[in-house]
């Protein structure tokens, strides 16, 4: 079951510049960076209780975020909903006709399991479902 809005992801062409903006200009707390090999990204996290802002940047200039930035430039990339049972939610949503960008959840940041719903299924918005590590340990 979906339990919360987990984060809002913003694709950024200049990670360090974007981190500085959120730190210095907006005064948010930088919770650190993480490389997510499966997504080919480096991510930077900022908490805004009770959600997060996630800046995503291509790892080594490759991957889906690099393609996104080449096509569209920086901007809102996706909304992420937290779930306590990603497998059940995927099964339930597939039965309703939702299309996903992969066949099964993959490793995400902070040890989570994630899957994306294709934008064609959600009025042009890319939606991520994320099950935290502690919910699937």
Secondary structure, DSSP 8 states (H G I E B T S, - for coil): -EEEEEEEEEE-S-HHHHHHIIIIIT--EEEEEEEEGGGTEEEEEEEETTEEEEEEEEGGG-SHHHHHHHHH-SEEEEEEEEES-HHHHHHHHHHTT--BSSSS-EE-GGG-EEEEE-GGGTTT--EEEEE-HHHH-
